């Protein structure tokens, strides 16, 4: 019985660490994409900088308040990441 519980615990830990690694890598890729987009906006259309900041902040607040929006946004961004 103890061996079975150890196996289950080991599988859970492997799953959690794999998910954590993937999520962290996803966040770094999102950060890199944001940096690239920000660099593009600042060099081509500097007048759009305030709009880009406010839009990003608004989406962050909406994701914080709405679980449904956060889930949909996460899925859409994950699909975009894997397609590109």
Buried (B, 14 or more C-beta within 10 A) or exposed (E): EEEEEEEEEEEEEEEEEEEEEEEEEBEEEBEEBEEEEBEEBEEEEEEEEEEBEEEEEEEEEEBEEEEEEBEEBBEEBBEEEEEE
